[in-house]
Amino acid sequence: MQVSVFSKSASKVSLPSIKQRFEEGLERYASLVDNVLVRLRDENGPRGGRDQACLVQVSLRNGQTFVVKELSESVATAIGGALTRAKRVAGERINALAKKRRRQESARRSAEPIPEQAI
């Protein structure tokens, strides 16, 4: 799993610590996640308010990609919220794939002919 972090206001945040936070947060899914792209930005400049954005794009090894976005008054809160959402969505997508695989395998087994000895 490769994690990349981009920010125009790098002075406010430590990019290596954000990278580590996402690597640790998504570690459970590391074998199924190909790439994580984290973008931090101030939506409306110096005006203040709930404008700190953390946009996370996660690419799974099966080709699926999803994006989560969190807006907050602070960068740290936006990062935490985006990481929580990314973990939840990754878990949902991976569980759905596993469920689909189990259903396909079950259907394949039920379609196999029954050996004559079992009859």
C-alpha positions as CSV (number, residue, x, y, z in Angstrom):
1,M,0.0,0.0,0.0
2,Q,1.4,3.3,-1.1
3,V,0.3,6.5,0.7
4,S,0.9,9.9,-0.8
5,V,0.1,13.2,0.9
6,F,-0.1,16.6,-0.8
7,S,-0.7,20.0,0.9
8,K,-0.3,23.6,-0.3
9,S,0.0,24.7,3.3
10,A,2.7,22.2,4.4
11,S,3.9,24.6,7.1
12,K,0.8,23.9,9.2
13,V,1.0,20.1,9.1
14,S,3.7,17.4,9.1
15,L,3.2,15.4,5.9
16,P,5.3,12.4,7.1
17,S,3.1,12.1,10.3
18,I,-0.1,12.2,8.2
19,K,1.3,9.5,5.9
20,Q,2.1,7.4,8.9
21,R,-1.3,7.9,10.4
22,F,-3.0,6.7,7.2
23,E,-0.6,3.7,6.9
24,E,-1.4,2.7,10.4
25,G,-5.1,3.4,10.1
26,L,-5.6,1.3,6.9
27,E,-3.0,-1.4,7.9
28,R,-5.8,-3.9,8.3
29,Y,-6.6,-3.6,4.6
30,A,-3.0,-3.1,3.3
31,S,-2.9,-6.3,1.2
32,L,-6.1,-5.2,-0.6
33,V,-5.4,-1.5,-1.0
34,D,-3.1,-0.4,-3.8
35,N,-2.8,3.4,-3.4
36,V,-4.0,6.1,-1.0
37,L,-3.9,9.7,-2.1
38,V,-4.4,12.4,0.6
39,R,-4.9,16.1,-0.3
40,L,-5.2,18.8,2.2
41,R,-6.4,22.3,1.4
42,D,-8.0,25.4,2.8
43,E,-11.3,25.8,0.9
44,N,-11.8,29.6,1.3
45,G,-8.4,30.9,2.3
46,P,-7.9,33.2,5.3
47,R,-11.6,33.9,5.9
48,G,-11.9,31.1,8.5
49,G,-14.8,28.9,9.3
50,R,-15.3,25.2,8.5
51,D,-13.0,25.3,5.5
52,Q,-10.1,22.8,6.1
53,A,-10.6,20.0,3.7
54,C,-9.1,16.5,3.6
55,L,-9.8,14.6,0.4
56,V,-8.8,10.9,0.4
57,Q,-8.8,8.7,-2.7
58,V,-8.3,5.0,-2.1
59,S,-7.6,2.6,-5.0
60,L,-8.2,-1.1,-4.2
61,R,-6.2,-3.8,-5.9
62,N,-9.3,-5.0,-7.8
63,G,-9.5,-1.7,-9.6
64,Q,-12.2,-0.1,-7.5
65,T,-11.6,3.5,-6.4
66,F,-13.5,5.6,-3.9
67,V,-13.1,9.1,-2.6
68,V,-14.1,10.5,0.8
69,K,-14.0,14.2,1.9
70,E,-14.1,15.8,5.3
71,L,-14.5,19.5,6.1
72,S,-13.6,20.9,9.5
73,E,-12.4,24.0,11.2
74,S,-9.0,22.4,11.9
75,V,-6.7,20.3,9.7
76,A,-6.3,17.6,12.4
77,T,-10.0,17.1,12.7
78,A,-10.5,17.0,9.0
79,I,-7.7,14.3,8.7
80,G,-9.2,12.2,11.5
81,G,-12.7,12.4,10.0
82,A,-11.5,11.5,6.5
83,L,-9.4,8.6,7.9
84,T,-12.4,7.2,9.8
85,R,-14.6,7.4,6.7
86,A,-11.9,5.8,4.5
87,K,-11.6,2.9,6.9
88,R,-15.4,2.4,7.0
89,V,-15.8,2.5,3.2
90,A,-12.8,0.3,2.6
91,G,-14.2,-2.3,5.0
92,E,-17.6,-2.1,3.4
93,R,-16.2,-2.5,-0.2
94,I,-13.9,-5.4,0.8
95,N,-16.6,-7.2,2.7
96,A,-19.0,-6.8,-0.2
97,L,-16.3,-8.4,-2.5
98,A,-15.8,-11.3,-0.1
99,K,-19.5,-11.9,0.1
100,K,-19.9,-11.9,-3.6
101,R,-17.0,-14.3,-4.0
102,R,-18.5,-16.7,-1.4
103,R,-21.9,-16.5,-3.2
104,Q,-20.2,-17.3,-6.6
105,E,-18.3,-20.2,-5.1
106,S,-21.4,-21.6,-3.4
107,A,-23.3,-21.4,-6.7
108,R,-20.5,-23.1,-8.5
109,R,-20.5,-25.9,-6.0
110,S,-24.3,-26.4,-6.2
111,A,-24.1,-26.6,-10.0
112,E,-21.5,-29.4,-9.9
113,P,-23.0,-32.9,-10.5
114,I,-23.5,-35.1,-7.5
115,P,-21.1,-38.2,-7.7
116,E,-23.0,-41.5,-8.1
117,Q,-21.5,-42.9,-4.9
118,A,-23.2,-40.2,-2.9
119,I,-26.7,-41.2,-4.3
